[in-house]
Amino acid sequence: MKIYIPTFKRVDNQLTFTNLPDDIKKNVIMVVQDQEKDQYKYDCEYLVVDNNIGIAKTRELIYRHAGNQRFGMLDDDVKLWRRNTKYYPDEEPNMESSKRVMDSKDWKYWFSIVNSFFDEDNIMHVGNREEGLPPLGKRYYYNRLPMAVHWIDGSKLSGFIDDVDWCIAEVGEDLVFTLECLMHGYKNVITDEFVMGRWATAFDKGGCSEFRTSEFNDKEMMKIAKKYDFVYPENDYEVLKNIGKIRRFGVNFDGAYEYGTSNQLIFT
């Protein structure tokens, strides 16, 4: 399964790629801008995109490049872990620690899980829970917001890819993708056993931090809220490093999925 890693101004800081086992690195397609293409020397495949197109457009180009494949799309600053199975009912421990960075066997098992979900007609989007959150006591939950790590069934996406304005906003691309899948009748799955760590490095220099400010974020997110009835601004804020204070937005994911299933928007 191919793994796309879009990156910008992080030539010497490829956390995601560095933490992959060597055999899994062979699956990687690093997505770089033309202005930086000669700076990246990692042993992987490359997809070169135009300069300064933004992450939303970059994501769209990944969707189209992948076509009907099943693929992963990972931020460049995450680390993937597997939790101890002791946290789940009727399971024995499978490691001494509470979790471990995913090794080659874990990755191959994970790919088999993703494929088994995609074999179901109404699932096309799988995500990984944040490792800093406590174990849920169940392996999976549904119809919430996958962040930073996305597993996508391109054959299902191809049914409506041309019907969506993927670049409606220059931020919030995780949310737009999630909503469109739900509104087309596809539920998502988030795993609690295979988790990702992102908050230690989120919003570091490079990437979207090069242009994202609190004012810019608010303006772009309001575009999403204006288009999607399931998104609404809240009178609550959080402070993010290198960005500042940003507004929180509420999302009715269950409503989006109910809309998709009631309107029978699944394409075959």
C-alpha positions as CSV (number, residue, x, y, z in Angstrom):
1,M,0.0,0.0,0.0
2,K,1.5,3.3,-1.1
3,I,2.0,6.0,1.6
4,Y,2.0,9.6,0.5
5,I,3.9,12.1,2.7
6,P,3.3,15.8,1.6
7,T,6.1,18.0,3.0
8,F,7.2,21.6,2.7
9,K,10.3,23.3,4.1
10,R,11.3,20.3,6.2
11,V,14.2,18.9,4.2
12,D,16.1,17.9,7.3
13,N,13.2,17.1,9.5
14,Q,11.3,14.1,8.1
15,L,9.9,12.5,11.3
16,T,7.3,10.3,9.6
17,F,9.7,8.8,7.0
18,T,12.6,8.4,9.5
19,N,10.4,6.3,11.9
20,L,9.2,3.9,9.2
21,P,10.8,0.4,9.0
22,D,13.1,0.2,6.0
23,D,10.9,-2.2,4.1
24,I,7.9,0.1,4.6
25,K,9.9,3.1,3.4
26,K,9.8,1.5,0.0
27,N,6.1,2.2,-0.1
28,V,6.6,6.0,0.3
29,I,5.9,8.7,-2.2
30,M,7.2,12.0,-0.8
31,V,5.2,14.9,-2.2
32,V,7.4,18.0,-2.6
33,Q,7.2,21.4,-4.4
34,D,9.2,22.0,-7.5
35,Q,11.3,24.7,-5.8
36,E,12.6,22.1,-3.3
37,K,12.8,18.9,-5.3
38,D,16.6,18.9,-5.6
39,Q,17.0,19.3,-1.9
40,Y,15.4,16.0,-0.9
41,K,17.7,13.0,-1.0
42,Y,15.6,10.4,0.8
43,D,15.5,6.9,-0.8
44,C,11.9,6.9,-2.0
45,E,9.6,7.8,-4.8
46,Y,8.7,11.5,-5.4
47,L,5.7,13.3,-6.6
48,V,6.6,16.9,-7.6
49,V,3.9,19.6,-7.5
50,D,3.8,23.3,-8.4
51,N,5.2,25.9,-6.0
52,N,3.1,27.5,-3.2
53,I,-0.2,25.7,-4.1
54,G,-1.1,25.1,-0.4
55,I,-1.9,21.9,1.4
56,A,-5.6,21.6,0.2
57,K,-4.5,21.6,-3.4
58,T,-1.6,19.3,-2.6
59,R,-4.0,16.8,-1.0
60,E,-6.3,17.0,-4.1
61,L,-3.3,16.2,-6.4
62,I,-2.5,13.2,-4.1
63,Y,-6.1,11.9,-4.4
64,R,-5.9,12.1,-8.2
65,H,-2.4,10.6,-8.5
66,A,-3.5,7.6,-6.4
67,G,-6.5,7.0,-8.6
68,N,-8.3,3.8,-7.7
69,Q,-5.6,2.5,-5.4
70,R,-6.0,2.0,-1.6
71,F,-3.4,4.3,-0.1
72,G,-2.2,6.2,3.0
73,M,-1.7,9.9,3.3
74,L,0.4,11.0,6.3
75,D,1.6,14.3,7.6
76,D,5.4,14.6,7.7
77,D,5.7,15.0,11.4
78,V,4.0,11.9,13.0
79,K,5.1,8.7,14.6
80,L,3.0,5.5,14.5
81,W,2.6,3.2,17.5
82,R,0.9,0.0,18.4
83,R,-0.8,-0.3,21.8
84,N,-0.5,-3.3,24.1
85,T,-3.5,-5.6,23.5
86,K,-4.0,-5.8,27.2
87,Y,-6.2,-2.7,27.0
88,Y,-8.9,-4.6,25.0
89,P,-11.4,-7.1,26.4
90,D,-10.4,-10.8,26.6
91,E,-6.9,-10.1,25.2
92,E,-3.5,-11.1,26.7
93,P,-0.6,-8.6,26.6
94,N,1.5,-8.8,23.5
95,M,4.4,-6.6,24.7
96,E,6.0,-5.6,27.9
97,S,5.5,-1.8,27.5
98,S,2.2,0.1,27.0
99,K,3.0,0.7,23.4
100,R,5.8,0.4,20.8
101,V,6.7,2.2,17.6
102,M,5.2,0.1,14.8
103,D,7.7,-2.5,13.4
104,S,7.5,-4.2,10.1
105,K,5.2,-6.9,11.3
106,D,2.9,-4.4,12.9
107,W,2.7,-2.4,9.6
108,K,1.9,-5.5,7.5
109,Y,-0.8,-6.5,10.0
110,W,-2.1,-2.9,9.9
111,F,-2.4,-3.0,6.1
112,S,-4.4,-6.2,6.3
113,I,-6.8,-4.5,8.8
114,V,-7.2,-1.4,6.5
115,N,-7.9,-3.7,3.5
116,S,-10.5,-5.6,5.4
117,F,-12.3,-2.4,6.2
118,F,-12.2,-1.3,2.6
119,D,-13.6,-4.6,1.5
120,E,-16.8,-3.4,3.2
121,D,-19.1,-1.4,0.8
122,N,-19.7,1.6,3.1
123,I,-16.2,2.3,4.5
124,M,-13.6,4.3,2.6
125,H,-11.7,6.3,5.2
126,V,-9.7,5.0,8.2
127,G,-7.8,7.0,10.8
128,N,-5.6,6.6,13.8
129,R,-6.3,7.9,17.3
130,E,-3.8,10.3,19.0
131,E,-1.4,8.2,21.2
132,G,-1.6,10.8,24.0
133,L,-5.2,10.0,24.6
134,P,-6.0,7.1,27.0
135,P,-7.0,3.7,25.6
136,L,-10.7,3.5,25.0
137,G,-11.1,-0.2,25.9
138,K,-12.2,-1.0,22.3
139,R,-10.2,-1.2,19.2
140,Y,-12.4,1.0,16.9
141,Y,-14.9,3.8,16.9
142,Y,-16.7,5.5,14.1
143,N,-17.6,8.8,12.4
144,R,-15.2,11.2,14.1
145,L,-12.4,13.3,12.7
146,P,-9.2,11.5,11.6
147,M,-6.3,13.9,11.8
148,A,-2.8,13.9,10.2
149,V,-3.0,10.2,9.2
150,H,-5.5,9.0,6.6
151,W,-6.1,5.7,4.9
152,I,-8.3,6.0,1.8
153,D,-10.0,3.7,-0.7
154,G,-9.4,5.5,-4.0
155,S,-11.9,3.3,-5.9
156,K,-14.7,4.7,-3.8
157,L,-13.3,8.3,-3.8
158,S,-13.2,8.2,-7.6
159,G,-17.0,8.1,-7.6
160,F,-17.3,11.7,-6.4
161,I,-13.9,13.3,-6.6
162,D,-14.9,15.6,-9.4
163,D,-18.0,16.8,-7.5
164,V,-16.1,18.4,-4.6
165,D,-14.3,21.7,-4.3
166,W,-11.4,20.3,-2.4
167,C,-9.8,23.8,-2.2
168,I,-12.7,25.7,-0.6
169,A,-10.3,26.7,2.1
170,E,-6.6,26.7,2.6
171,V,-6.8,25.0,6.0
172,G,-9.2,22.4,7.4
173,E,-8.5,19.9,4.7
174,D,-8.9,17.0,7.1
175,L,-12.3,18.2,8.0
176,V,-13.4,18.8,4.4
177,F,-12.4,15.3,3.3
178,T,-14.0,13.7,6.3
179,L,-17.3,15.5,5.8
180,E,-17.4,14.7,2.1
181,C,-16.9,11.0,2.7
182,L,-19.7,11.0,5.3
183,M,-22.0,13.1,3.2
184,H,-21.6,10.6,0.4
185,G,-22.7,7.7,2.7
186,Y,-19.3,6.3,3.7
187,K,-18.6,6.0,7.4
188,N,-15.1,6.3,8.8
189,V,-13.2,4.1,11.2
190,I,-10.7,5.3,13.8
191,T,-8.4,2.7,15.4
192,D,-7.5,2.9,19.1
193,E,-4.9,0.1,18.9
194,F,-2.7,1.6,16.2
195,V,-2.2,5.2,17.2
196,M,-0.2,8.2,16.0
197,G,1.7,10.8,17.9
198,R,1.6,14.4,16.5
199,W,1.2,17.0,19.2
200,A,4.9,17.0,20.2
201,T,5.8,18.3,16.7
202,A,2.6,19.7,15.4
203,F,2.9,23.3,14.1
204,D,6.8,23.2,14.2
205,K,8.5,25.4,11.7
206,G,7.8,24.4,8.1
207,G,4.6,23.0,6.6
208,C,1.5,25.0,7.2
209,S,3.2,27.0,10.0
210,E,4.9,29.0,7.2
211,F,1.6,30.8,6.5
212,R,-0.9,30.0,9.2
213,T,-1.9,32.7,11.6
214,S,-4.9,32.9,14.0
215,E,-6.6,35.4,11.8
216,F,-6.0,33.4,8.6
217,N,-7.1,30.2,10.3
218,D,-10.4,31.8,11.4
219,K,-11.1,33.3,8.0
220,E,-10.5,30.0,6.2
221,M,-12.4,27.8,8.7
222,M,-15.4,30.2,8.4
223,K,-15.5,29.4,4.7
224,I,-16.0,25.7,5.6
225,A,-18.6,26.6,8.2
226,K,-20.5,28.7,5.6
227,K,-20.6,25.8,3.1
228,Y,-21.3,22.9,5.5
229,D,-24.3,23.1,7.8
230,F,-22.7,20.5,10.0
231,V,-19.8,22.9,11.0
232,Y,-20.3,25.8,13.4
233,P,-18.0,28.3,15.2
234,E,-17.8,28.1,18.9
235,N,-17.1,30.9,21.4
236,D,-14.0,29.0,22.6
237,Y,-10.3,29.2,21.7
238,E,-7.1,27.3,22.1
239,V,-3.5,28.5,21.8
240,L,-1.2,26.7,19.3
241,K,2.6,27.2,19.1
242,N,3.8,29.3,16.2
243,I,0.2,30.3,15.4
244,G,-1.5,31.8,18.4
245,K,-5.1,31.8,19.6
246,I,-7.5,30.0,17.3
247,R,-11.2,29.5,17.4
248,R,-12.7,26.1,18.0
249,F,-15.3,24.8,15.6
250,G,-18.0,22.2,16.4
251,V,-18.9,19.5,13.9
252,N,-21.9,17.2,13.7
253,F,-20.3,14.1,12.1
254,D,-23.2,11.9,12.9
255,G,-25.5,14.3,11.1
256,A,-23.3,14.4,8.1
257,Y,-23.3,10.6,7.9
258,E,-27.1,10.5,8.4
259,Y,-27.4,13.0,5.5
260,G,-25.3,10.8,3.3
261,T,-27.1,7.6,4.0
262,S,-30.6,9.0,3.9
263,N,-29.8,10.7,0.5
264,Q,-28.2,7.5,-0.8
265,L,-25.3,9.3,-2.2
266,I,-23.0,6.3,-2.4
267,F,-21.6,5.9,-6.0
268,T,-21.0,2.5,-7.5
